[in-house]
Amino acid sequence: MSDLEQRAAERKFVEWQREYAPKNIATFPVLITPEGKKPLVRHYQSIGLPASAQIACRFADASGIGFMAGPRNRITVVDVDQPGDKPLQKALDRHGETPIIVRTASGKHHAWYRHNSERRAVRPEPGNEIDILGGGMVTAPPSHGPKGDYQFIAGGLEDLGRLPIMRDVPERALSKPLPVPLAEIRQARPAGRNEALFRHCMRTAKRCDSLDQLLDQAREYNSQLSNPLQEDEVMKATASAWGYEERGENRFGQFGPWLPAETIEGLIRSRDHDALSLLAYLRANNGPWADFWIADGLAAKFGWGRCRLSAARNRLLERGDVTLVAPRGRRTPALYCWAD
């Protein structure tokens, strides 16, 4: 063990908690053993910052630290359950680059994103060894256990304000459940299985270089159905999805704003172009069930001053496009959600 690693191992939960708390992340102590990871306190799911500070005194020497993914701490984690850089890069290519990457004790990786209403989904897609942690416990750096340490290998707590939202979220990790669960699709009529396969092909096409590669992915997905489709049906769905991809018409997994025509026309008539620009940006980057910031720092993205951003934000509040969820705190911006 190097001197740096030795010093890290000597630090304990009480010190780590004091580094996470100013970033508004409520943490709790975790016991890490060869059998797994276990929180050392009850009701850890609902711990806030005051309770976290009290716990730090009681479990000062704990060697692991954890937090709850999801809306409380505004973090979603992509858990890449394969060691090595290639599986990590594949995940980043799909879900987008992020400034915070963690290497786990077993040599695997966590990529942190800003929470955008994702749910916790273990292996949300067949054949893809990735978990989406939009809820539940996450073990955080610099926890250490029998297998090694959790380490930030890119970025750190100072980069939390720069976290992007995930792209191309698997359907099972979306906050709104699918109308037909996969378990039911597997038993469904051929039309239901056809639709499920087509949607899978549309999502997967973005990561394929050729029709043959997409067909391999479609066959693998089809093989996991309890009543697989015929080969000609698989080829038909694959060819249709690849056609959309080649024509640039594949919108699956893309972020973009949808605004009712009357909303756009009303803002144009009132010549409120700033409010329209801000509304479009917020719609493109926040899902329908998301809580989000409209902080003054966003003004730089538009090339505006803070007063101009504030005026546009107030206009959206007056119109009823957004609603205040929580007022501005001493260290945190105000929190908003969609009024609809």
CORCORLIN-V221927 format. One record per residue. N is the residue number from 0. RES is the residue in one small letter. D_LAST is the distance of its C-alpha to the last C-alpha in whole Angstrom. Layout:
N|RES|D_LAST + N|RES|D_LAST
This chain:
0|m|55 + 1|s|55 + 2|d|55 + 3|l|51 + 4|e|50 + 5|q|52 + 6|r|51 + 7|a|47 + 8|a|49 + 9|e|50 + 10|r|47 + 11|k|45 + 12|f|42 + 13|v|42 + 14|e|42 + 15|w|39 + 16|q|37 + 17|r|38 + 18|e|37 + 19|y|34 + 20|a|33 + 21|p|32 + 22|k|30 + 23|n|28 + 24|i|28 + 25|a|30 + 26|t|33 + 27|f|35 + 28|p|38 + 29|v|39 + 30|l|42 + 31|i|43 + 32|t|46 + 33|p|47 + 34|e|46 + 35|g|42 + 36|k|40 + 37|k|39 + 38|p|37 + 39|l|40 + 40|v|38 + 41|r|36 + 42|h|32 + 43|y|32 + 44|q|28 + 45|s|27 + 46|i|29 + 47|g|28 + 48|l|30 + 49|p|33 + 50|a|34 + 51|s|34 + 52|a|37 + 53|q|39 + 54|i|39 + 55|a|40 + 56|c|43 + 57|r|44 + 58|f|43 + 59|a|45 + 60|d|47 + 61|a|44 + 62|s|44 + 63|g|41 + 64|i|37 + 65|g|34 + 66|f|30 + 67|m|27 + 68|a|25 + 69|g|21 + 70|p|19 + 71|r|22 + 72|n|24 + 73|r|21 + 74|i|24 + 75|t|24 + 76|v|27 + 77|v|29 + 78|d|32 + 79|v|35 + 80|d|37 + 81|q|40 + 82|p|42 + 83|g|43 + 84|d|42 + 85|k|41 + 86|p|38 + 87|l|37 + 88|q|37 + 89|k|36 + 90|a|32 + 91|l|32 + 92|d|32 + 93|r|30 + 94|h|27 + 95|g|28 + 96|e|30 + 97|t|30 + 98|p|32 + 99|i|32 + 100|i|34 + 101|v|36 + 102|r|39 + 103|t|40 + 104|a|43 + 105|s|44 + 106|g|43 + 107|k|40 + 108|h|37 + 109|h|33 + 110|a|31 + 111|w|28 + 112|y|25 + 113|r|22 + 114|h|20 + 115|n|16 + 116|s|15 + 117|e|19 + 118|r|21 + 119|r|24 + 120|a|26 + 121|v|30 + 122|r|31 + 123|p|28 + 124|e|30 + 125|p|34 + 126|g|37 + 127|n|34 + 128|e|36 + 129|i|32 + 130|d|30 + 131|i|26 + 132|l|26 + 133|g|23 + 134|g|24 + 135|g|27 + 136|m|30 + 137|v|31 + 138|t|35 + 139|a|35 + 140|p|38 + 141|p|41 + 142|s|41 + 143|h|44 + 144|g|46 + 145|p|49 + 146|k|48 + 147|g|47 + 148|d|44 + 149|y|41 + 150|q|41 + 151|f|38 + 152|i|40 + 153|a|37 + 154|g|36 + 155|g|35 + 156|l|33 + 157|e|33 + 158|d|31 + 159|l|28 + 160|g|26 + 161|r|27 + 162|l|26 + 163|p|24 + 164|i|21 + 165|m|23 + 166|r|23 + 167|d|23 + 168|v|22 + 169|p|24 + 170|e|22 + 171|r|23 + 172|a|22 + 173|l|18 + 174|s|16 + 175|k|15 + 176|p|18 + 177|l|20 + 178|p|20 + 179|v|24 + 180|p|26 + 181|l|28 + 182|a|31 + 183|e|30 + 184|i|30 + 185|r|34 + 186|q|35 + 187|a|33 + 188|r|35 + 189|p|36 + 190|a|33 + 191|g|30 + 192|r|33 + 193|n|33 + 194|e|29 + 195|a|29 + 196|l|32 + 197|f|30 + 198|r|27 + 199|h|29 + 200|c|32 + 201|m|29 + 202|r|28 + 203|t|31 + 204|a|33 + 205|k|31 + 206|r|34 + 207|c|37 + 208|d|40 + 209|s|41 + 210|l|40 + 211|d|43 + 212|q|41 + 213|l|38 + 214|l|40 + 215|d|41 + 216|q|38 + 217|a|37 + 218|r|40 + 219|e|39 + 220|y|36 + 221|n|38 + 222|s|40 + 223|q|38 + 224|l|37 + 225|s|39 + 226|n|40 + 227|p|40 + 228|l|40 + 229|q|43 + 230|e|44 + 231|d|43 + 232|e|40 + 233|v|39 + 234|m|41 + 235|k|39 + 236|a|35 + 237|t|36 + 238|a|38 + 239|s|35 + 240|a|32 + 241|w|35 + 242|g|35 + 243|y|31 + 244|e|32 + 245|e|35 + 246|r|34 + 247|g|31 + 248|e|28 + 249|n|27 + 250|r|24 + 251|f|23 + 252|g|22 + 253|q|22 + 254|f|19 + 255|g|18 + 256|p|15 + 257|w|13 + 258|l|12 + 259|p|12 + 260|a|16 + 261|e|15 + 262|t|13 + 263|i|16 + 264|e|18 + 265|g|17 + 266|l|18 + 267|i|21 + 268|r|22 + 269|s|22 + 270|r|23 + 271|d|21 + 272|h|21 + 273|d|21 + 274|a|17 + 275|l|17 + 276|s|19 + 277|l|17 + 278|l|13 + 279|a|15 + 280|y|17 + 281|l|14 + 282|r|12 + 283|a|16 + 284|n|16 + 285|n|13 + 286|g|12 + 287|p|8 + 288|w|9 + 289|a|11 + 290|d|12 + 291|f|14 + 292|w|17 + 293|i|17 + 294|a|21 + 295|d|24 + 296|g|25 + 297|l|23 + 298|a|25 + 299|a|28 + 300|k|26 + 301|f|25 + 302|g|29 + 303|w|27 + 304|g|28 + 305|r|26 + 306|c|26 + 307|r|25 + 308|l|22 + 309|s|21 + 310|a|21 + 311|a|19 + 312|r|17 + 313|n|17 + 314|r|16 + 315|l|13 + 316|l|12 + 317|e|14 + 318|r|12 + 319|g|9 + 320|d|7 + 321|v|8 + 322|t|9 + 323|l|12 + 324|v|13 + 325|a|17 + 326|p|19 + 327|r|22 + 328|g|25 + 329|r|28 + 330|r|28 + 331|t|24 + 332|p|22 + 333|a|19 + 334|l|16 + 335|y|12 + 336|c|9 + 337|w|5 + 338|a|4 + 339|d|0
